[in-house]
Amino acid sequence: MSTQYNHTLYDYTIGNNPGGFGLGLQTFFNNKTKFKPTVELTGDVYPVTKVLILNPDGSIANHVGSMVNFFIGSSFHPTPNIYLSFIVGPSFISGQTLFGIKPSFGFYFSETHKLTVKVSYINIFNRTKSVNEDFGSLSFAIGLKLF
């Protein structure tokens, strides 16, 4: 289980969603190799006061009020305390279902893997079709092993 802060790097409505925070669950499926399948579910809110932004055609631009991601992929554990992962899947933003990717670097603070810190890059493709822009953020997470 983790808590995270997401800092928006780029978005059509970046002034309305400069950063968000949320919770997540991630699991690594143990096997005898350094590559492990992984699944992650995260939910974030972007609480900044929203300002009306119009698209070039005069329609109202969708801001990011919240984001839920369900990503699957693989992780590589080169040492017992370091892991890299690359996961992909659907992202749910402002009533839209979009495709996203999330490469990450994580570090465990002990051999029991009870506490971890993870830095991730998140890219959600074609969030705003009217101007054909992606949504990107840098995520900082602290996690606690439940099982």
C-alpha positions in Angstrom: 0.0 0.0 0.0 1.4 3.4 -0.9 0.6 7.1 -0.7 1.9 9.3 -3.4 2.3 12.9 -4.7 2.1 13.5 -8.4 3.6 16.7 -9.9 2.2 17.6 -13.3 4.9 18.0 -15.9 2.6 18.9 -18.9 -1.1 19.1 -19.6 -3.4 21.3 -21.6 -5.0 22.5 -18.3 -1.8 22.4 -16.1 -2.9 25.6 -14.2 -5.9 23.6 -12.9 -4.0 20.5 -11.9 -0.4 21.3 -11.0 -0.3 18.4 -8.5 -2.3 15.7 -6.9 -2.1 13.1 -4.2 -3.5 9.7 -3.6 -3.3 6.1 -2.5 -2.2 3.0 -4.3 -1.9 -0.8 -4.1 0.8 -2.7 -5.9 1.7 -6.4 -6.0 4.7 -8.3 -7.3 4.1 -11.9 -8.2 7.1 -13.8 -6.8 8.9 -16.3 -8.9 12.5 -17.6 -9.1 13.7 -15.0 -11.6 14.7 -11.3 -11.3 11.7 -10.4 -13.6 8.3 -10.4 -11.7 4.8 -9.7 -13.1 3.3 -6.7 -11.3 -0.2 -5.1 -11.0 -0.9 -1.7 -9.6 -4.1 0.2 -8.8 -3.8 3.9 -7.9 -6.3 6.7 -7.3 -5.4 10.4 -7.1 -7.2 13.7 -6.6 -6.1 17.1 -7.9 -7.7 19.6 -5.5 -6.6 23.0 -6.9 -9.4 25.5 -7.4 -10.5 25.1 -11.0 -10.6 28.0 -13.5 -12.7 27.9 -16.7 -10.5 27.0 -19.7 -11.9 27.0 -23.2 -10.7 24.8 -26.1 -9.9 26.5 -29.5 -13.4 25.7 -30.7 -15.0 27.4 -27.7 -16.0 24.3 -25.8 -15.1 23.9 -22.1 -11.8 22.0 -21.5 -11.9 19.0 -19.2 -9.7 19.5 -16.2 -8.1 16.6 -14.2 -10.2 16.4 -11.0 -9.2 12.9 -10.3 -7.4 10.0 -11.9 -7.6 6.2 -11.4 -5.0 3.9 -13.0 -5.1 0.1 -13.4 -1.7 -0.9 -14.8 0.0 -4.2 -15.3 3.4 -5.1 -16.5 6.8 -6.4 -15.4 9.4 -5.5 -12.8 13.1 -6.2 -12.8 14.9 -6.7 -9.4 18.6 -6.5 -10.1 19.4 -6.5 -6.3 17.3 -7.5 -3.3 16.6 -3.8 -2.5 16.2 -2.2 -5.9 13.6 -2.6 -8.6 12.6 -1.1 -11.9 9.2 -1.6 -13.4 7.3 -0.8 -16.6 3.5 -1.0 -16.5 0.7 0.0 -18.8 -3.0 0.0 -18.9 -6.2 2.1 -18.6 -6.4 5.4 -16.9 -9.7 7.0 -16.0 -9.7 10.8 -16.1 -12.7 13.1 -16.3 -15.1 10.4 -17.5 -12.6 9.3 -20.2 -10.8 5.9 -20.5 -7.3 6.5 -21.8 -4.1 4.5 -22.2 -1.1 5.2 -20.0 2.4 4.0 -19.2 4.3 4.2 -16.0 8.1 3.4 -15.7 9.4 3.4 -12.1 12.4 3.1 -10.0 12.0 1.7 -6.4 14.2 1.1 -3.4 13.5 -1.0 -0.3 14.9 0.2 3.1 15.3 -3.2 4.6 15.8 -6.9 3.8 12.2 -7.6 4.9 10.9 -5.1 2.2 8.5 -3.5 4.7 9.1 0.1 3.5 9.8 1.3 0.0 10.2 4.6 -1.9 9.4 4.8 -5.6 9.8 7.5 -8.2 7.7 7.1 -11.4 7.0 8.9 -14.7 3.4 8.7 -15.8 2.2 9.5 -19.3 -1.4 9.4 -20.3 -1.8 9.5 -24.1 -4.2 11.9 -25.9 -5.9 13.2 -22.8 -7.2 16.3 -24.8 -8.3 15.4 -28.3 -9.1 19.0 -29.2 -5.4 19.9 -29.1 -4.0 16.4 -29.2 -2.0 16.6 -25.9 -0.8 14.1 -23.4 -0.9 14.3 -19.6 2.4 13.7 -17.9 3.5 13.7 -14.2 6.3 12.7 -11.9 5.1 10.6 -9.0 6.8 10.2 -5.6 5.5 7.3 -3.5 6.1 5.8 -0.1 4.9 2.3 0.4 4.3 -0.1 3.3 4.2 -3.9 2.7 1.0 -5.4 3.9 1.6 -9.1 3.2 
